[in-house]
Each structure stands twice: as C-alpha cells, then as structure tokens.
C-alpha cells in the first residue's frame, strides 16, 4: 500500500506535469494567433489583412502581404480597409506590394468598411475587385499638405525662432512665420505632382479615363452606392461577401477557411509608451511640421 508521502509526491508531480502541458498549449495558441499560423494542416485558406486607422507606416501591412503571397496555401487575400488614408509614401508602398502579389498570381479583394477614403481608397485600387457597403464613405481623391503656424502667438509671448539655413527654401513649413509666395508655389508644384500620381493610379487600375477621374478628384467623398455608379468600386457587399468572393476566385468555394494575424495582447509598458507618444504628438512641436498626405479630414 502506497504511503501518504508517496501519494503526495505523486500528486505534486502530476500537478506539475499538467501545469506544464497547459502552459505549452497556451503558448502554442498565443504563437498561432500572433503569427497567423494554424496548429494543424488545413489546406488552402484565404488570408485576411486589416488596414485600420491612419496610415503612418507600411512595414506591418507589407510584411503580411508578402507572407501570404509567398505562402503556397494562401491563393487569395482579403484586404479589409477601415482607414481615412494617411502619409503618401507608406500608402504607395502598400499599393505597390498589392500589385506585386497580384503579379505573382495571388488574388486580392478589397473590402471597404466604414471609411476607406483618400489613401484608404488608393490602396484599394490595386486590388482585383473592390467591395463596399452601401453606406461606406470612400473617395476623397486628392492630396493635402498642412502645417500650423504660431507667429502671432510667439509675438505675444515674446518668443522667437532663429534659423540659419543654406538656401531660401530650406525651412519651408517653418511654424514661426508665414509662408512666402515662392514657397507656396513650390509646395503647390510638389502637391500637384503627387495628386497626378493618385489620379493616374486610379485611371490605370479602374480602367477609367484620366479626365473621368479628374472630374471626381476634388476631394469629394462618396457613399458605396455612389461609388458603384461612378465605377470606383465593383460590387456592394460586406466582409463576409468579400471572403466568399475570394474563395470562389481561388477555387475554394463560398465558405473557405481563413487565416489572419491577431495583435499581441497589450502589455503595461506598451500602454505607457503609447500614451507618451500620443501626448508628445498632440502637445509637442512635432505636430507642427508639414505633412504630405492622402487623407480624408
């Protein structure tokens, strides 16, 4: 007959083993959710990539697009867009990566959520097919270059900003003074060039004439219904409709399996750093500097 001491030791070992197994399973689930992998082979799936909020950088979205494009088990990607756009360069980098994925044979379906305007619509144009809800806000085709000036306030409080520069145009956008006419003309020229890039991207990828796009490209927003009539989107439908369409295009049927990445659970340090960055961006001088953006404001 087992001694009480042996029973207790056995229970401790069994409990420790059970805790170890549970920790391994939870770790695998966390890794799976973060990486977008599945624990068992399930065949071909539809990749889901979400573009949420203002586009400030492209690295994460481009990384996901490349990962699914290079994955032989992901023949199609649904790009779920809920964004008013953002900085020009990151928007164009995402756009270019979508075109590369399509060139490699990956189907891309853009699903427009509440808002997919300006840069949000720009990246959607690179997709094979665009779906939007009837009430989606889209369009806002155009570019904006904005910055704040504090000349009057600085005069009142007796603050001056001294600038030593190598050329007349070097400190364009200086928040301590008004912009000169020459600076305005220079900025307008740069803005017009970036605007023309936007118009041309839409014309080429939506099979529209440049003049047709220019008539719409005054910054106006459109509902999904209006966008369909104008040829800016292909179909009305929500996210599930986009997944079903992707499944059909990829030969996986109307109810395909999907794979996506999930954000890492927030940590206290992430929250504190995020709050600090938000405070600095809203309160500090960085907010005053110029921004060239495809954004709906």
C-alpha positions as CSV (number, residue, x, y, z in Angstrom):
1,X,0.0,0.0,0.0
2,X,1.3,3.4,-1.0
3,X,2.5,5.6,1.8
4,X,0.8,9.0,2.2
5,X,4.2,10.7,1.5
6,X,4.4,8.9,-1.9
7,X,0.9,9.8,-2.7
8,X,1.6,13.5,-2.0
9,X,4.7,13.4,-4.1
10,X,2.9,11.7,-7.0
11,X,0.1,14.3,-6.9
12,X,2.7,17.1,-6.9
13,X,4.5,15.6,-9.9
14,X,1.2,15.0,-11.7
15,X,0.1,18.6,-11.0
16,X,3.4,20.0,-12.2
17,X,3.1,17.9,-15.4
18,X,-0.4,19.1,-16.0
19,X,0.6,22.8,-15.5
20,X,3.5,22.3,-17.9
21,X,1.2,20.8,-20.6
22,X,-1.3,23.7,-20.1
23,X,1.4,26.3,-20.4
24,X,2.7,24.6,-23.6
25,X,-0.7,24.6,-25.2
26,X,-1.4,28.2,-24.2
27,X,2.0,29.3,-25.6
28,X,1.3,27.5,-28.9
29,X,-2.1,29.1,-29.1
30,X,-0.6,32.6,-28.5
31,X,2.1,31.9,-31.1
32,X,-0.5,30.7,-33.5
33,X,-2.7,33.8,-33.0
34,X,0.2,36.2,-33.4
35,X,1.8,34.6,-36.4
36,X,-1.4,33.7,-38.3
37,X,-0.3,30.0,-38.5
38,X,-2.6,27.1,-37.8
39,X,-1.6,24.2,-35.5
40,X,-2.8,21.6,-37.9
41,X,-2.6,21.5,-41.7
42,X,-5.9,22.6,-43.1
43,X,-5.3,23.0,-46.8
44,X,-5.7,26.2,-48.8
45,X,-7.0,29.3,-46.9
46,X,-7.9,32.9,-47.6
47,X,-5.5,35.4,-45.9
48,X,-7.0,38.4,-44.1
49,X,-5.0,41.6,-43.9
50,X,-6.5,44.5,-42.0
51,X,-5.7,48.2,-42.6
52,X,-7.1,50.1,-39.6
53,X,-6.8,53.8,-38.9
54,X,-4.5,56.4,-40.2
55,X,-1.7,55.1,-42.4
56,X,1.6,56.3,-40.9
57,X,3.8,53.4,-41.9
58,X,3.7,50.5,-44.3
59,X,6.0,47.9,-42.7
60,X,3.5,45.7,-41.0
61,X,0.9,45.6,-43.8
62,X,3.6,45.0,-46.4
63,X,5.1,42.2,-44.3
64,X,1.7,40.4,-44.0
65,X,1.0,40.8,-47.7
66,X,4.4,39.3,-48.6
67,X,4.0,36.5,-46.1
68,X,0.6,35.4,-47.5
69,X,1.8,35.9,-51.1
70,X,4.7,33.6,-50.5
71,X,2.6,31.0,-48.7
72,X,1.6,28.4,-51.2
73,X,-1.6,27.6,-49.2
74,X,-2.9,31.1,-49.5
75,X,-4.1,31.8,-53.0
76,X,-6.2,34.9,-52.2
77,X,-6.1,37.8,-49.7
78,X,-9.0,39.9,-48.5
79,X,-7.7,43.4,-47.6
80,X,-10.1,44.8,-45.1
81,X,-9.8,48.6,-45.1
82,X,-11.1,50.9,-42.5
83,X,-8.9,54.0,-43.0
84,X,-9.2,57.7,-43.9
85,X,-5.7,57.3,-45.6
86,X,-2.5,58.9,-44.3
87,X,1.0,59.6,-45.4
88,X,1.7,59.4,-49.1
89,X,4.9,57.3,-49.2
90,X,3.6,54.4,-46.9
91,X,0.3,54.4,-48.9
92,X,2.2,54.0,-52.1
93,X,4.4,51.2,-50.7
94,X,1.3,49.2,-49.7
95,X,-0.2,49.9,-53.1
96,X,2.9,48.6,-54.8
97,X,3.1,45.4,-52.7
98,X,-0.5,44.6,-53.6
99,X,0.4,44.9,-57.3
100,X,3.4,42.6,-56.7
101,X,1.2,40.0,-55.0
102,X,-1.2,40.1,-57.9
103,X,1.6,39.7,-60.4
104,X,2.6,36.5,-58.5
105,X,-0.9,35.1,-59.0
106,X,-2.4,35.9,-55.7
107,X,-6.0,37.3,-55.8
108,X,-6.6,40.5,-53.8
109,X,-10.1,41.5,-52.9
110,X,-10.5,44.9,-51.1
111,X,-13.3,45.0,-48.6
112,X,-14.2,48.6,-47.6
113,X,-15.5,49.1,-44.1
114,X,-16.9,52.3,-42.6
115,X,-14.3,54.6,-44.2
116,X,-11.9,53.8,-47.0
117,X,-11.1,57.3,-48.3
118,X,-8.2,59.1,-49.9
119,X,-5.2,56.8,-49.2
120,X,-7.6,54.1,-48.0
121,X,-9.2,54.1,-51.4
122,X,-5.8,54.5,-53.1
123,X,-4.6,51.1,-51.8
124,X,-8.0,49.5,-52.6
125,X,-7.5,50.4,-56.3
126,X,-4.6,48.0,-56.5
127,X,-6.9,45.0,-55.8
128,X,-8.5,42.7,-58.3
129,X,-12.0,43.6,-57.0
130,X,-13.4,46.2,-54.6
131,X,-16.4,45.7,-52.5
132,X,-18.0,48.3,-50.2
133,X,-21.1,48.6,-48.1
134,X,-23.9,50.9,-49.4
135,X,-23.0,53.4,-46.6
136,X,-19.2,53.2,-46.8
137,X,-17.6,56.5,-47.1
138,X,-14.9,56.5,-49.8
139,X,-13.4,58.7,-52.5
140,X,-11.8,61.9,-51.2
141,X,-9.4,61.6,-54.0
142,X,-6.7,64.2,-53.5
143,X,-3.7,65.3,-51.5
144,X,-3.2,67.8,-48.7
145,X,-0.1,69.4,-47.3
146,X,-0.8,71.1,-43.9
147,X,1.1,72.6,-41.1
148,X,0.4,75.1,-38.3
149,X,1.9,78.5,-37.7
150,X,2.3,80.2,-34.4
151,X,3.8,83.5,-35.4
152,X,1.1,85.6,-33.7
153,X,1.2,83.6,-30.5
154,X,5.0,83.7,-30.4
155,X,4.9,87.5,-30.9
156,X,2.6,87.9,-27.9
157,X,4.7,85.8,-25.6
158,X,8.0,87.2,-26.8
159,X,9.4,84.0,-28.3
160,X,11.5,83.9,-31.5
161,X,12.9,81.1,-33.5
162,X,16.2,81.8,-35.1
163,X,17.0,79.8,-38.3
164,X,20.3,79.6,-40.2
165,X,19.8,77.9,-43.5
166,X,21.7,77.0,-46.6
167,X,19.0,78.2,-49.0
168,X,15.8,80.2,-49.2
169,X,13.5,77.2,-49.3
170,X,15.3,75.1,-46.7
171,X,12.9,75.8,-43.8
172,X,9.6,75.7,-45.8
173,X,6.8,75.0,-43.4
174,X,8.5,76.8,-40.5
175,X,5.8,77.2,-37.9
176,X,7.2,80.6,-36.6
177,X,6.4,82.6,-39.7
178,X,4.0,83.0,-42.6
179,X,4.8,81.1,-45.9
180,X,6.2,83.2,-48.7
181,X,4.7,83.2,-52.2
182,X,7.6,81.4,-53.7
183,X,7.4,78.7,-51.0
184,X,3.6,78.3,-51.7
185,X,4.3,77.9,-55.4
186,X,7.0,75.3,-54.7
187,X,4.7,73.3,-52.4
188,X,1.8,73.5,-54.8
189,X,4.0,72.1,-57.6
190,X,5.0,69.1,-55.4
191,X,1.4,68.6,-54.3
192,X,0.2,68.7,-57.9
193,X,2.7,66.0,-58.9
194,X,1.6,63.7,-56.1
195,X,-2.0,64.4,-56.9
196,X,-1.4,63.4,-60.5
197,X,0.2,60.1,-59.3
198,X,-3.1,59.4,-57.4
199,X,-5.3,60.2,-60.4
200,X,-3.1,58.1,-62.7
201,X,-3.2,55.1,-60.3
202,X,-7.0,55.2,-60.3
203,X,-7.3,55.6,-64.0
204,X,-4.9,52.7,-64.8
205,X,-6.3,50.3,-62.2
206,X,-10.0,51.1,-62.5
207,X,-10.0,51.2,-66.4
208,X,-11.1,54.8,-66.4
209,X,-10.0,57.8,-68.5
210,X,-7.9,60.3,-66.7
211,X,-10.4,63.0,-67.4
212,X,-13.1,60.9,-65.8
213,X,-11.0,60.6,-62.6
214,X,-10.1,64.3,-62.6
215,X,-13.8,65.2,-62.5
216,X,-14.2,63.2,-59.3
217,X,-10.8,64.1,-57.8
218,X,-11.7,67.3,-56.0
219,X,-11.7,65.8,-52.5
220,X,-15.4,64.8,-52.6
221,X,-16.5,61.8,-50.6
222,X,-19.0,59.2,-51.9
223,X,-21.1,56.5,-50.4
224,X,-20.7,53.0,-51.5
225,X,-23.8,53.3,-53.6
226,X,-22.5,56.4,-55.4
227,X,-19.0,54.9,-55.8
228,X,-20.6,51.9,-57.6
229,X,-22.4,54.2,-60.0
230,X,-19.2,56.1,-60.7
231,X,-17.1,53.0,-61.3
232,X,-14.9,53.5,-58.3
233,X,-15.9,50.1,-56.9
234,X,-17.1,46.8,-58.4
235,X,-19.8,45.4,-56.0
236,X,-21.8,46.1,-52.9
237,X,-21.2,43.8,-50.0
238,X,-19.7,43.3,-46.6
239,X,-16.7,41.5,-45.3
240,X,-18.3,38.0,-45.5
241,X,-19.2,38.7,-49.1
242,X,-15.6,39.6,-49.8
243,X,-14.4,36.3,-48.2
244,X,-16.9,34.3,-50.2
245,X,-15.8,36.0,-53.4
246,X,-12.2,35.4,-52.6
247,X,-13.0,31.7,-52.0
248,X,-14.7,31.4,-55.4
249,X,-11.9,33.2,-57.2
250,X,-9.4,30.9,-55.6
251,X,-11.5,27.8,-56.3
252,X,-12.1,27.1,-52.6
253,X,-15.9,27.6,-52.6
254,X,-18.1,30.2,-50.9
255,X,-17.1,29.2,-47.4
256,X,-13.3,29.0,-47.4
257,X,-11.1,28.7,-44.4
258,X,-9.3,31.9,-43.4
259,X,-6.1,32.8,-41.7
260,X,-5.1,36.1,-40.1
261,X,-2.8,37.6,-37.6
262,X,-4.0,38.7,-34.2
263,X,-2.4,41.6,-32.3
264,X,-0.3,40.7,-29.4
265,X,-2.1,41.1,-26.0
266,X,-1.2,44.6,-24.7
267,X,1.4,45.0,-22.0
268,X,1.6,47.8,-19.5
269,X,4.9,49.1,-21.0
270,X,3.2,49.2,-24.4
271,X,0.3,51.2,-23.0
272,X,2.6,53.7,-21.2
273,X,4.8,54.2,-24.3
274,X,1.7,54.6,-26.5
275,X,0.3,57.2,-24.1
276,X,3.6,59.0,-24.0
277,X,3.9,59.1,-27.8
278,X,0.3,60.3,-28.1
279,X,0.9,63.1,-25.7
280,X,4.1,64.2,-27.5
281,X,2.4,64.1,-30.9
282,X,-0.6,66.2,-29.7
283,X,1.3,68.6,-27.4
284,X,4.8,68.8,-28.8
285,X,6.3,70.7,-31.8
286,X,6.4,67.6,-34.0
287,X,2.7,68.1,-34.7
288,X,3.5,71.5,-36.3
289,X,5.7,70.2,-39.0
290,X,4.5,69.8,-42.6
291,X,2.8,66.6,-43.8
292,X,2.1,65.5,-47.3
293,X,-0.9,63.2,-47.1
294,X,-3.6,61.2,-49.0
295,X,-6.1,61.7,-46.2
296,X,-9.7,62.5,-45.6
297,X,-10.1,65.1,-42.9
